[in-house]
Amino acid sequence: MRISSWTMVIAVLILTAAGCATVREVRDPNDISYIYNPLRSQAPPVYRIFHQSDDITELSLKFYASNLNFSQANPQGRSQATMVLMYRLFDISAGRMPVDTAMKNLILPEEEGRSDYIFNIPLEAPAGSIYEVEIVVRDIVRNTRTQKYIRFDKRNRYNRYNFRIRSHFDYKEIYTPVLRENEFVNILFPNSPVDSLRIDYYLPWDRVPDKPYLLLPQRQIEMVPEQAVSLPYSDTIPIMLPRRGVYHFRADSLETEGYTLFNFGDDYPIMNRPAAMIKPLIYLTDPTAVDTMLNHPRPKIALDNFWVSTTNNMEQARELIRIYYNRVLYANLYFTSYKEGWRTDRGMIYIIYGPPDKVYRTVDGERWGYKRPRVKTGWGIRYRVEEQLLWFNFSLRENSFSNNDYILLREESLTTLWEDAVRSWRNGVVFRTDTPTNL
């Protein structure tokens, strides 16, 4: 049978088109890695949870005007930001059963002198269970979205979700538990009558995690109060955190639960003083070298010498410094718990390896994946490319000070490439798990 020339041409075109076609990566709906990538998740709102009653919990969102993109592209022709809020509430105690869901349009009109926008959402959450609310906020103008998971406990009327914190001077609600020295606040415990507040002061937890490949017993939080005082309760008493450390407020002295405030010092979250910038170098060198730099008569020179020694080039050293300390900053913003984010297990992995390529979340943990060089299996034209990932698993640990405490699960089979990563940084190259030369 003869094949016409036109048939042969068409066959060649089809094969050529197939060979040149762009392979589009299918988005994984369960992957939420973008929430830890500042290039993909821009300026999320801040959140607060407060138990209004036995049946209702208030979810509060605060948008900062400086982070918004206002536009007049709307039927009214007025300058505004437009958000779509979607949330799903799950009862964790009942196996993550959905109990409430809603979608709301949020209009934020641009107003001269206005610094923030607050929205309060009532959640139907009866007492007696642990809940998790998944929040997705879509910015219509920017065509971006942010996502947040907040877990809260409604089994105890004395835990952190029964307190409110406000500024002493302007009565504005405070959404972060991290305060600075000389910042005065009021502690409010409005749902139950109490006569006094007990304040336990703990020294700052300055330890850093063990290297991820070390199979050592997990350090427990065995913090003993350095000082304890009681104050007559009043929602107008000005309270200030005079020094670095952890301040735990309890409405009942017999209860361990309460509300915790933190003073991480003036270098948090941005670390720009030489002495502060030296401390995170503990992941790239040994404690003795860090102490030597901290005790140097001119820490700035010691810090510069460390980074220049990695490249012998000041311009390349500046680029390494920029990347390294940007990761320290975002580790503080994403992973701070009862200690600064850069001192946590997730912070350690984030600083050395960068934002994860894959993040999968469960009720009690997170699973991070970093891409490794793809492996081709098969022969000739019959082959497939398999994606290889370096995995780290983190488990949520309950404690009275923070709901953002995750610990790395160390296993004998865990491959970390830690020494390769540190060696790469020390040779002046930002480590990537998907670069074959690093392996």
C-alpha positions in Angstrom: 0.0 0.0 0.0 1.4 3.4 -1.0 1.2 6.3 1.4 0.6 9.7 -0.3 3.0 12.5 0.3 0.3 14.6 2.0 -0.3 11.9 4.5 3.4 11.7 5.2 3.6 15.5 5.7 0.6 15.5 8.1 2.2 12.6 10.1 5.5 14.6 10.4 3.6 17.7 11.5 1.7 15.7 14.1 4.9 14.1 15.5 6.7 17.5 15.5 3.9 19.2 17.3 3.7 16.5 19.8 7.5 16.7 20.4 7.4 20.5 20.8 4.2 20.7 22.9 4.6 22.5 26.2 3.9 20.2 29.1 1.7 22.0 31.5 2.0 21.1 35.1 -1.3 20.1 36.7 -1.9 22.1 39.9 -2.1 19.9 43.0 -5.2 21.1 44.9 -3.8 19.8 48.2 -0.5 21.6 47.9 -0.5 24.8 49.9 3.2 25.6 49.6 2.4 29.1 48.3 1.5 30.2 51.8 5.2 30.1 52.8 6.4 31.8 49.6 6.4 35.6 49.8 6.5 35.8 46.0 3.3 33.9 45.7 1.3 35.1 48.7 1.2 38.8 49.2 0.3 40.7 52.4 -2.3 38.5 54.1 -4.6 40.0 56.7 -4.0 39.3 60.4 -6.4 37.3 62.4 -7.8 37.0 65.9 -10.1 34.3 67.5 -12.3 35.2 70.5 -15.0 33.0 72.2 -17.9 35.4 72.5 -20.2 32.8 74.1 -20.6 29.0 74.5 -22.1 28.9 71.0 -20.4 31.7 69.0 -16.7 32.3 68.3 -15.7 35.5 66.6 -13.2 35.4 63.8 -11.7 38.8 63.2 -9.7 39.9 60.1 -7.6 43.0 59.9 -6.4 44.4 56.6 -3.7 47.1 56.6 -4.4 49.9 54.1 -0.7 50.1 53.2 -0.9 46.5 51.9 -4.0 47.0 49.7 -4.3 47.8 46.0 -7.2 50.3 45.5 -8.9 50.6 42.1 -11.8 52.6 40.6 -12.6 49.7 38.2 -16.1 49.1 39.6 -19.7 50.1 38.8 -19.6 52.8 41.4 -16.3 54.3 40.1 -14.9 54.8 43.6 -11.5 53.8 44.8 -11.7 50.6 46.7 -10.2 47.2 47.3 -12.5 44.2 46.8 -12.0 40.9 48.6 -13.9 37.6 48.6 -13.7 35.8 51.9 -14.4 32.0 52.0 -14.2 30.0 55.2 -14.9 26.4 56.3 -15.1 25.5 60.0 -14.3 21.9 61.0 -14.9 20.1 64.3 -11.6 18.4 64.9 -12.9 16.4 67.9 -15.4 14.8 65.5 -12.9 13.7 62.9 -12.7 17.1 61.1 -16.3 17.2 60.3 -17.5 20.4 58.5 -19.9 22.4 60.7 -20.0 25.8 59.1 -19.1 27.4 55.8 -19.7 30.7 54.1 -18.5 33.1 51.4 -18.6 36.9 51.8 -17.7 39.9 49.7 -15.7 42.5 51.5 -15.5 46.1 50.2 -12.7 48.3 51.5 -13.2 51.9 50.4 -10.1 54.0 50.3 -10.3 56.8 52.9 -7.7 59.4 53.6 -6.0 58.8 57.0 -7.5 55.3 57.4 -4.8 52.8 58.4 -6.8 49.5 58.7 -10.0 47.7 58.0 -11.5 45.2 60.4 -14.2 42.6 59.7 -15.7 40.4 62.4 -17.3 37.0 61.4 -19.4 35.0 63.9 -18.7 31.3 63.7 -21.2 28.7 65.1 -18.9 26.7 67.3 -20.5 25.1 70.3 -18.4 24.6 73.4 -16.8 21.3 74.1 -14.7 20.7 71.0 -11.5 21.6 69.2 -12.1 23.4 65.9 -10.1 24.5 62.8 -11.2 27.2 60.5 -9.8 27.3 56.9 -9.8 30.8 55.5 -9.2 31.8 51.9 -9.1 35.5 51.0 -9.1 36.4 47.3 -8.0 39.9 46.2 -10.1 40.7 43.2 -8.0 43.7 42.0 -4.7 41.9 42.3 -6.1 38.4 41.3 -4.2 36.8 44.2 -5.3 34.8 47.2 -4.0 34.0 50.7 -4.9 31.0 52.8 -4.8 30.5 56.5 -5.6 27.6 59.0 -6.4 28.5 62.6 -7.0 25.8 65.2 -8.7 26.8 68.4 -9.9 24.9 71.5 -13.3 25.5 73.0 -13.1 23.0 75.8 -11.6 25.4 78.4 -13.0 28.8 79.4 -9.6 30.0 80.6 -7.5 29.5 77.5 -6.1 32.1 75.2 -9.2 32.4 73.1 -11.2 33.8 76.0 -8.9 36.9 76.3 -8.8 40.1 74.3 -5.8 42.5 74.2 -6.1 46.2 73.3 -3.8 49.2 73.3 -4.0 51.1 76.6 -4.0 54.6 75.0 -6.3 54.3 71.9 -8.2 51.1 72.9 -7.5 49.5 69.5 -7.6 45.7 69.4 -4.2 44.1 69.2 -3.8 41.1 66.8 -0.3 40.0 67.6 1.0 38.5 70.9 4.4 40.0 70.3 4.9 43.3 72.0 7.9 45.7 72.4 9.2 47.2 75.5 7.3 50.3 76.6 4.2 49.2 74.6 1.3 49.4 77.1 -1.8 47.2 76.7 -4.9 46.1 78.6 -5.7 42.5 79.2 -9.4 41.8 79.0 -11.1 38.6 80.3 -14.8 39.6 79.7 -16.8 36.4 79.9 -16.3 35.4 83.5 -15.9 37.5 86.7 -12.4 37.3 88.2 -10.7 39.1 91.0 -7.1 38.9 89.9 -4.7 37.9 87.1 -1.6 35.8 87.7 1.4 36.7 85.6 4.2 34.1 85.2 7.4 35.4 83.6 9.7 33.0 81.8 13.2 33.7 80.5 13.4 33.7 76.7 13.8 30.2 75.1 17.1 30.8 73.2 17.9 27.3 72.2 18.0 26.3 68.5 17.0 23.0 67.1 19.3 20.1 66.7 20.5 19.3 63.2 17.7 17.5 61.3 19.7 14.3 60.9 20.4 13.8 64.6 18.2 11.2 66.2 18.0 12.7 69.6 15.1 12.7 72.1 12.8 15.6 71.4 13.3 18.4 73.9 10.3 19.0 76.0 9.0 22.4 77.0 10.1 22.4 80.6 10.0 26.1 81.3 10.0 27.1 85.0 8.7 30.7 85.8 11.5 33.0 86.7 9.0 35.2 88.5 5.3 35.2 89.3 3.0 38.0 90.5 -0.7 38.6 90.9 -2.5 41.8 90.0 -6.1 42.9 90.9 -8.1 42.4 87.7 -9.1 45.5 85.8 -9.6 45.9 82.1 -8.0 49.4 82.3 -4.7 48.5 84.1 -1.8 49.4 81.8 0.5 46.4 81.4 4.0 46.5 79.8 6.6 43.8 79.2 9.8 45.3 80.6 12.3 42.8 79.2 12.8 39.9 76.8 10.9 36.8 77.7 7.5 35.0 77.9 4.6 36.5 79.9 1.8 34.1 80.7 -1.5 35.5 82.0 -3.9 33.3 83.9 -7.4 34.1 85.1 -7.4 31.1 87.4 -4.2 30.2 89.4 -5.3 26.5 89.3 -5.4 26.4 85.5 -2.3 26.1 83.3 -4.2 27.7 80.3 -4.1 31.4 79.7 -3.0 34.1 77.3 0.7 34.5 76.5 2.5 37.7 75.4 6.1 37.8 74.1 8.9 40.3 74.1 11.5 39.2 71.6 13.5 42.4 71.8 14.0 45.2 69.4 15.6 43.0 66.7 12.4 41.1 66.1 11.3 40.3 63.4 13.9 42.2 61.3 17.4 41.5 62.4 19.7 44.3 61.2 22.2 44.8 64.1 25.4 42.9 63.7 25.0 41.1 67.1 21.5 39.9 66.2 22.6 38.9 62.6 25.4 36.7 64.0 23.1 34.4 66.0 21.3 32.7 63.1 24.7 31.8 61.7 24.5 28.9 64.2 23.0 26.8 61.3 26.2 27.4 59.1 28.9 27.1 61.7 29.6 25.8 65.2 28.6 27.4 68.5 32.2 28.3 69.4 32.6 30.3 66.1 29.3 32.1 66.8 30.4 33.0 70.4 33.8 34.3 69.0 32.0 36.6 66.6 29.6 37.8 69.3 32.5 38.6 71.7 34.5 40.4 68.9 35.2 44.0 69.9 33.7 45.0 66.5 30.9 42.4 65.7 30.2 44.1 62.3 33.7 43.3 61.2 33.4 39.7 62.4 30.1 39.3 60.6 31.5 40.8 57.3 34.5 38.6 57.5 32.3 35.5 57.8 30.3 36.2 54.7 33.2 37.5 52.6 35.2 34.3 53.4 32.4 32.3 51.7 33.0 34.0 48.3 36.1 36.3 48.5 33.8 38.8 46.8 31.9 41.5 48.6 29.2 41.8 45.9 28.4 38.1 46.0 28.6 38.2 49.8 25.9 40.9 49.9 23.6 38.7 47.7 24.1 35.8 50.1 23.4 38.1 53.1 20.2 39.4 51.4 18.8 35.9 50.7 19.8 34.4 54.1 18.4 37.2 56.3 15.2 37.5 54.1 14.6 33.9 55.0 15.3 34.7 58.7 12.7 37.5 58.5 10.0 35.3 56.9 10.8 32.5 59.3 10.0 34.9 62.1 6.7 36.0 60.3 5.5 32.5 59.5 6.8 30.2 62.3 7.1 32.2 65.6 5.6 30.2 68.5 6.9 30.5 72.1 10.2 31.5 70.5 11.3 33.4 67.5 10.5 31.7 64.2 14.1 31.3 63.1 14.8 29.2 66.2 12.1 26.7 65.4 12.3 23.4 63.5 10.4 24.8 60.5 12.4 28.0 60.6 15.7 26.0 60.5 14.6 24.0 57.4 13.2 27.2 55.8 16.4 29.2 56.2 18.7 26.5 54.9 16.6 25.0 52.1 14.3 27.9 51.3 10.5 27.9 50.7 9.2 24.3 50.2 8.0 23.2 46.8 5.2 21.2 48.3 3.3 21.6 51.5 0.6 19.1 52.6 -1.3 19.8 55.8 -3.1 17.4 58.1 -5.0 17.9 61.3 -1.9 17.4 63.4 1.0 18.3 61.2 2.6 19.5 57.9 4.6 17.6 55.3 7.2 19.6 53.3 8.7 18.5 50.0 11.7 19.9 48.1 12.3 19.0 44.5 15.3 16.9 43.6 16.6 16.2 40.1 14.0 14.4 38.0 14.8 10.8 37.2 14.2 9.4 33.7 13.1 5.7 33.7 12.6 3.5 30.7 14.4 3.4 27.3 14.1 5.0 23.9 10.9 6.8 23.3 9.2 4.7 26.0 10.2 6.5 29.2 8.7 8.5 31.9 10.1 11.3 34.2 9.5 10.8 37.9 9.5 13.7 40.3 11.8 13.1 43.3 11.3 15.1 46.5 13.2 15.5 49.8 10.6 15.3 52.5 10.4 16.7 56.0 7.5 15.9 58.4 6.4 18.2 61.2 4.0 17.4 64.0 1.8 19.9 65.8 2.7 20.0 69.5 0.1 21.3 72.0 1.3 23.8 74.6 -0.1 26.5 76.8 2.0 29.3 75.2 1.3 29.0 71.4 -0.9 27.3 68.8 1.9 27.5 66.2 4.4 25.0 67.6 5.5 22.3 65.2 8.4 19.9 65.7 10.4 17.9 63.1 9.9 14.2 63.1 13.3 12.6 63.0 13.7 9.1 61.6 16.6 6.8 60.8 15.6 6.7 57.2 15.3 10.5 56.9 17.6 11.9 54.2 18.3 15.5 54.8 21.3 16.5 52.7 22.1 18.9 55.6 25.9 18.7 55.3 25.7 19.3 51.5 23.4 22.3 52.1 25.7 23.8 54.7 28.8 23.2 52.5 27.1 24.9 49.6 26.3 28.0 51.7 29.9 28.1 53.1 31.2 27.9 49.5 29.1 31.0 48.6 26.3 29.2 46.7 22.6 29.2 47.8 21.7 25.6 48.2 19.0 24.0 46.0 17.9 20.4 46.3 17.1 20.2 42.6 20.5 21.2 41.4 22.6 18.0 40.6 25.9 19.7 41.4 24.7 20.1 45.0 24.1 16.4 45.4 
